[in-house]
Amino acid sequence: MTSWKKACVSPEEVLDRIKPGMSIFLGTGPAEPRTLVKSLMASDAYNLQDLELIQLVSLGQATSLEEILAHKFRLRTFFSGGVASEAITQGRVDLIPSRFSKLPQLMEQGRIPVQVVFIQLSPPNASGYCSLGTAVDVARLAMEQASLVVGEINEGTPRTFGDTFVHLSELDLTVEGTEPPFTFERWPVDEVFDQVAANVASEIFDGACIHFSIGPLFEALGRHLVTKRHLGVHSPFFTDALRDLVQSGAVTNRRKTIFRGKSLVCYALGTRDLLDWLDNNPLVEFQGLDKVISPLSIGQNPNVFCALPARRVDLSGAVAMHFGKTNVAAGPGEAIDYVNGAELSKGGRVCFALPSRNRAGDANIVLSVHDLPNEFPLREAVDMIVTEQGVAHIRGRSLRERAQALIEVAHPDDRPRLVEEAKAAKILYEDQIFIAASANFYPADIRVKETFKGGLEVRFRAIKPSDEEEMRHLFYRFSDTAVYYRYFTAIKAMPHRKMQQYVNVDYREALSIVGLVGEPGMGHIVAEGRFVKHRGKPLADIAFVVDEAYNGQGIATFLFKLLIQLAKDRGLKGFTADVLASNKAMMRVIEKVGLPAHAHLEEGAYALVMNFDENKSASTAESR
């Protein structure tokens, strides 16, 4: 018999030490001491009255509504999701709203009094040290306060590293755990969530320090991050999906500032395979809430990317988070701390992600969320909203620009209604153009990144209605000559009325591509090119322009080649263009690309016809 087992007492002996009115701290989730909790639930001993159970995140059997109804005790928790939600709604569980980063301070100040601690531990090593295993949170602070510390030693609990070690001498009593630790099956992922996660992953750069949680979004996200390099992890939860990501080699934690080389977490929630993988694994560091959830600690890492699931988002960028049984991850208490940490991080960003519609088919992008519960209070801190339809970058944008960007990532069938609602609410201009038929035709697959002279990186994608302001700024950076070359007339102003006609494209008849420099969401449009189909002919009229500050980089040539390929993909046979004879730069680009051109000069302008399948030697030039 293992020596530690000889010192164990029965659960009944532990319960005999409990007095009415005591507060008992329980380990969290998979660290819940199930043997002790089960004995407590089954006992009808007289001394077990008016007890107060304290559990930070309630995911185990202690939160069973049936058990709470049948016994004379209450549960206090700091998290309203999961199976605790129904008991909270019925008034059987006391929810303490709090930022998670403040819980250690509340514990130290005695605002959360604890007389007894029930914790689950791994078996001790040869030196008598056990491990807290899958949950640290504020267990040590609770142990310091309590007059009775009971360790339930469970052979199924992994020995994890970090601030997890507890010597047998720190325990007043030990019990042998006969119930296996809680495990959680992996979340199924449907096609929509997989695309949401793919869009989130497109915004996470090499070297980012990621916040990871539980649920279908994160189950899918891990798969889409395996091609990244030097990711770091600073997160409340470690899961099977995160283990897979670490094993892929994408996570090295080498670019973090604190706990470099380690994935820093508070909890592990997952399958039995995950618990076995974590056993004696030095790659994962378990620390308390004061280290993991503290915004100051989070913010020490550069490039923190905080991804959070949302339930609804409105056109101002306000977010309603999940609640009830479906919420087993982030509540406002966790979210605010991580959002604040990302704001303190150099290069940090905040993302909320959700499908454009819920499972009942209702829109998740709505006019307002202010009548919904669990509203996230810091919309100003949100950088982007992500759906399966794309990414809406909203940081630094006006309410009108936010609405335009968010309508673009709403479900296509919901966009016409949202436009009308936004007009009625005076969020969008009353004359706002919306081409409803194009909602389903936006070419989201056009995503090209190219590096030019001097290391200049330009991203190319199809134009969006929300590009209106950036296109206006580009217009006003043009010289009078550039404007004349592009529009064949001296235009001095480009007000909303004109520009919105330009950025609202019917993608069945035309295609416009913009080139941007700078980080996504903060970039500037420096080039635009488009073609418009001729009626009844397999040809399209083409035009493109580049910010004069970026001339000579090769951007115009690349953009022209890209438009040629996109036109071919759409079954077109050639381009037409009108080019002023004095526009030597445009003619050089056409010549450089090598596309055969028939040029007809009339009144100082060339009318060009360029056939894709024609040999260059067939080019001709005429004049009148």
N, C-alpha and C positions, 0 to 999 in steps of 0.2 A: 504493500500500500504506500502511495506517495506520502511523504512526511507531512505535507501541508494539510492533507485530509484529516490527519489525526487531531489537528487543532480546531477543526470545524465544528460548529454547533448546529442544531436543527433550526429551521426557520421559526418553529414555535418558541424556542428559547429566545430568539431575537424579539419576537412580538411581545413576549412577556415583559420586556424592558420598555415598551412603549407606554406612554401615559396619555390620557385624554387631552385633546387640545394641542398636541405637538405638531410641529411643522417638519415634514419629511422631504428631503431633496432626493429626487430620483434621477438616475442617469438617463441620457437622451437616446431616443430611437433604438438603434441596434445595441446600444449600451445599456438599455433598460434591464435591471436585474430581475428577470422574469420569474425566477423561483421565489424570491421574496415577495414580489408583487402578487403572484398567484396565491401564495399562502395568505397574504393580507386580505385578498378578495374573498378567499374561502372561509376565513375565520369569522366567528360571531362572538369573539371574546369581549367581555364587558369593557375592558380598558381601551379598546379600539374605537373610541367615539370622538366625534368632532375633530377628526384629524384633517390636516391640511397637507396635501401633496403638491410639491413644487417641481415642475419639469419645464425646461426652457422651450424645447420643441417637442410637442407631444405627438408621437407617431406610433406608440406601442399600445399594449393592452390596458395600461393604466387609464387611458382616455375612453375606454368603452362606455358608451352612454348607459347601457344596461347595468353595468357594474356600479356606475356612479349613482344611478337611481336606487339601487338596492342597498347601499351602504351609507353610513353616517360620516362621510368625509367629503371634502371638496378638493378640486384640482385647481391650481393656479398655474397658468401658462403665459408665455409671452408671444405666442404664435397662434394665429386664428385659423390656420389652414388644416388640411388633412382631416383625420377622423375626430379631432377635437371640435370642429366647427359646429356640428349639430348640438353637442352638449353646451357649447357657449351660447348658441341661439336660444336654447331652452332654459338658460340661466343656471345650469348645473356646474358650469366651469367659469372661474373668474379669469378673464383676459386682462393682462396688465399691458397697456400700450406703452411701448418703450423702444427707443433706438437700442439695437443690440450692443453697440459700443459702450452704452451707459450702464449695462447690467453689472459688470464688475464693480463699478463705483457704487451702485445701489447695494450690492452685496456687502462691500466693505463698510459702508455707512450703517449697516444694520436695517436698511429699509425693507429688506427681504429677509426676515429672521429665519434661521434654520437651526433646529435642535438635533435632528437626526439626518444622517446621510446613508442612503442605500446606493452603492455603486457596483458595477460589474467589472471584474478584473481578469487578466490572464493569469495562468498559474505562475508562481514565483520561479525565478531562476535560482541558481545555486547560492547566490548571495542574499536571497530573500526578497528580491524586487519583483513586483508584479507590474503590469502595464494597464493603463486605462483603456487601451484598445482603440475602439472606434469613435470615442467622443471625449473631448477634453472640456470644452466651453468654460464653465466656472466651477468645475468640480473641486478644484483645489481650494478656492475661496470658501466653498460650502464646507469642506472638511475642516478648515481652520475655525469656522464658527461653531460647528456642531459639538455637542457633548457626547454623542454616540455615533461612531463611524463604523458602518458594517460593510465589509467587502464580500460580494458574491463571486467566488472564484470559479470561472467557467472555462473548461478545457477547449471550448470552441471559440474563445475570444483571441484574436491575433495579438501578438506582441508588437506594438508599434513604437516608433521612436519620436522623440521630441520631449515636451513637458508632460510625459505620460507615466513616469515611473513612481510607484508607491511601494514603500517598504512595509513588510508585514507588521513591523512595530508601530506603524501609523494607524493601524486598525484596532478597534476595540473588540470586534467579533468578526469571524469569518464563517461563511456558509458555502457549501459546495453547490454550484449551479447544476441543476439537472435538466433545465429547459434550454434548448439551443438558442443562440442569439437570433434576434430578428434579422431576416434577410428580405430583400426586395427584388422582385423580378425586373428585368430590363423593360423599358417603355417601348411599346410598339410605335413605329413611325410610318405615317402615311405619306403619300406623294406630295401633298401640299406642305406639310411640315418639313419634308426633306428639301423642298425648294426654298422655303423660308430660311432654313439653316444654311443653304448654299449661298444665299444672298448676304446673310450675316458674315459668313466666312470670307466673302469677297472684300469685306471692309477691314479684316484683321490682317495686319502686315507682319512680316517676319520680325521677330524680336519683341512682339507684343506680350504683355503680362495679362493673362485672361482671368476673368471671373467666371467660374463654372458652377452650375447648379444641377438640379434634377428635373426630369420631365422630358417629353418628346423633342422639344427644341434642342436640348443639350445632347440627347442621345444621337440625334442626327448631326449636330454641329461637329462633334468629335470626328466623324467620318470625313467631313469636308476640310478639316484642318491638317490632315496627315501630310500634305505637301508643303506645309509651312516649315520654317526653320527657326530654331532658337526661341521657341515660345517659353513663357514662364507661367507658373500657376500660383495665384494667391487667391484662395477661394474658400468659402465655408464648407463645401461638400466635395468629397472625393468619391467618384462613381466608377462603374464598369466602363462607361464610355471614356472617362478620363484616363483610366488605366490603359485602354487600347491606344489612346493618343500618345501616352508616355512611351508605350512599347514600340510605337511606329518610329520613334526617333525625332518627332517634331518638337517635343518638349525637352529642353536641356536646362532651363532655369539659369543659364549662364549670364543673362543680361539683366537680371534682377539686382536690386540694391540690398535688400534684406533677405536672409536665408537663401543666399545664392547657392545654386546647385540642388535645391530642394523644392518640391511642390508643397506649399504651405497650406494647411487645411485645419478645420476644427473637427469635422465629422467625416465618417465614411458610411455611405448607404449604398447597398448593392447586394449582389448574389453571394453565395457561399464561395464561389471561385474568387471573387474580389477579396473576401476576408482572408482566404488562404494566400493570395498574392501579397497582401499587405504584411503578412506575418514575417517579422524580422527583415523588412524591406527598408533600407536606409534612404531610398529616393523620396519618401514621403515624410514630411515633418508635421506632427500634430502639436498645435499650440492652442492656448486659450483665446477667448474672445478679445482680450485686451491686445493681442498681437494680430489676430486675423481680421477682425471686423473694424478695428480702429482706422478711421479715415487718414490719420497721420501716418500710420504704418503702411497702409495701401498706397498713399500718395508718394512715398519714398521711391517706389518703383517707377521707372519711366514707361510711357506708352501703355498704361493700363487700359484695357478694353473691357468695359462693364456691359455685358449683355443680360437683359432681363426680359422675361415673358410678360406680355400685356394682355388684358381682356378686351379692352376697347381703347380707341384713340380718337380724339375729335380734331376738327380742322384747325384748331389753335395749337395743337401739339400736346394738349393735356391728356393724361393717361389714367385709365381705371385699371387697377391690377386685379388679378384673380382673387377669389375668396371662396370659402366653403370647402367641401371635400376635394374638389378638383385642384386645390392649391396645396401642393406639398413642397413648395420651394420658397419663393421670395415673397415676403410681405413688406409693407412700407418700412418696418424697423430695420430689416436687412438692406433694403433697396437704398434708403437715404444714406446710410453709412458708406455703401459702395459707390454711390453716385458722387458723394462728397470726396471720397478717396480718388476717384477718377479725375475730378476737377482739380485736385491738388497735384496730380501726376503730370509731369512734363510730357505732353503729347497724349494725355489721357482722353478717352472718348466714352460717351454713354449711348447705348443703343437699346431701344425697346422693340421687341419682335412679336409678330402675331400673324395668323392667317387673315386674309382680307374678309373672310366670312367664317362664322362659327359652324358647328356641325349641324345646326338647325337651318342653316342657309341665311341667317341674319347678318347684316353688314356689321363689321367690326370697326370700320372707319365711319364715324358719325359726326353730326353737326356739333353736338355737345355731350360731354360725359359728366356734367356737374350734378346730375341727379342719380348717379351710380355710386355704390359703396366702394370703399377702398381706393379712393382717388389718390394718385401720387401727387404730392403738393409742389413739386419743383419742375414745372414744365420748361423753365428757362435753362435748366441744366441738361436738357436732352439734346443730343447731337443729331440723332437720326431715328427714324421709324422705318422698320423693315417688314415687308410682307412678301408673299410668293410672287407678287407683281413687280417688285423692285425695291429700291432704297430711296427714301425721302430725306434729304439732308435739310434740317430745319434750323440749325444753329445760326444765329445772326440774321435770320430772315424776318421780314415783316409778317404780320398776320395774313395779309393777302398772299404773300409768296409762300407762306407755310401751307395755306389752304390749297394753292395750286399744286404744290409738291405732294401733299397728302392725297389729293384726289387722284393723282397719277398712280399711286400704289394701292388705291382702293380696288375692289372687284370691278371689272369693266362694266358690268350691268348696273352697278350702283353709282357710277360717275355722273350720268346725266342728272339724277335726282340731287346729288350732292352739289353740283354746280348751281342748280336752281335754288336750293336751300341757302347756299352761301351768298347768292345774289340777294335773296330776300332779307338775309341778315346783315346786309351791307358789308360783307367780308370781301366779296369780289365785286368788281365794277359791274354795273347793270348791263353794259354792252359787251361783257366778256364773251368771247367766242368759244364754243366747244363743239368739236366735230365728233358727235357721238359714234358715228360709224367707224371712226379710227381707234376707238378705245381698245378694240380687240386686235388691232393690227400693228401696234407699236413694236418695232423690231428690236426687242430686248437682247437678242442674240448678238447684235453688233457691239462688241466690246474689244477694242484694239488698243494696245499700248506700244508706242514706238519711241526709241531713243535717238535723238538727232545730235548734231554737232555740239561739242562742249558738254555732252551728257544731259542735254535737255530732254526731259521725258514728257511726252504728250499723250493724253488719253483721248481716244475717239469713240463717240457713241452717237446715236440718233438724237436729234433735237427734241426738246420737250416744251410744252407751254410754259412751264416754270422757268425756262431759260430767258424769259422776256427781258428781265432787268440786265442780265449779263450781255445779251445781244445789244441792248440799248447802249450800254457802256462801251462795247466794242465799236459800235457805229460812231460814237463821239470821239473815239481815239483816232479815227481815220482822218487823213488830210483831205482837203477839197479835191485833190487829184484822184485819190483812191476812191472817193465817193463817186466821182464822175465816171471812172472806169467801171465801177460795179453797177451803177444804176442808170448811166447814160444821161444823167441830168444833175444839176447842182441842188442837192437836197441839204437843207440846213438843220432840220429837226426831224426826230423820229419819236413822236409821242406814242402813248399806249395804243391809240386807235390804229396806227399804222403797224407798229411792231407786233401786236398780238396777231395780226393777219399773217405775219411772216413766220412766227414760231408755232402756230397751229397748222399742222401739216396733215393732209389726207394721205396716209401712207399707202393707200391703194393706187394713187396717181403720182406720188412724188416721194422723194427721200432726201432728207437734209441731215448732214453729219457735221457735228461740231468737234473741235479739238480743244482740250482743256489742259492747262498747266496748274500745278499745285496739288495739295492734298484733296482727296475726294471730299466734297462738301464745302471746301474752302477754295476751290480752284477757280480760275478765270478762263473764259472762252477767248481763244486767240486765233481761231480759224473756223470758217464755215464753208461748206460746199454742198451743193444740191443739184439734183436733176428732177425735171418735171416731164412726164410722158407726153408725147404728141398724140392727139386723137387719131386713131385709125392707122398709125404707123408704129413700127417697132423701134422707134427712136425717142430720145429724150433730150431736152434742152438743158445744158449744164452751165453752172456759174460757181465760182469759189473765190474766197478772199481770205487774206491772212493779215493779222495785225502787223503794221509796218515795223514795229519794234522787233519782230521775229522774222523779218525777211532774211533771205540768204541761208536759212537753216535747212532747207529741203522739205519744209512742211507742205508747201503747195504741191510739190511733185508727188509726195506720198499720198496726200489727200486725193489728188487726181487719179492715181493708180487704184486707190481704195474704191473710189466711186465707179471706176471702170469695172472692177471685179463685182461689185454689188449690182451694177446694171446687168452684167452678164448673168449673174445668178437669178435675176428676175426676167430673163428671157429677152432682154433688149439687144438690138443689133448694132447700135451706134449712138453717137452724141451729135447734137448740133449746138452751136454757140455763136453769139455775136460779140466780136472783140474789136475795140477801137484800134485803128492802125497804129496809133501812138503807144498802145499798151504793149510794149516790147517784152515786159516781164511775163505776161500771160502767154505770149506766143512762144517764148523760150521754154516755158513749162511744158506746153503741148509738144514742142519739138523734142524736148528731152525725154518725154515718156515714149516717144516713138510711134504714136498712133497716127496712121495715115490720115491726112486731112485734105479735103477739097475746099479751097478758099475762094470766095467770090467777094471782091472788094467793091463797095458801093457807098458813096458819100462818106468816105473816111472810116468805114467800119468793115471788117471782114465778117462775112456770113460763112461759118465753117460747118462742114459735114464730115464727121469722123466715123468710119465704119470699122467695127472691131475685127472683122474677118478679112479685111483687105490688106494686101501687102503694102509696105511703106512706099515702094517704088511707084505705086499708082497715084500718089498724091499729085494734085494739080493746083494751080493758082490762076485766077482770072481777075480782071479789073474792068471797070467801066468808067 
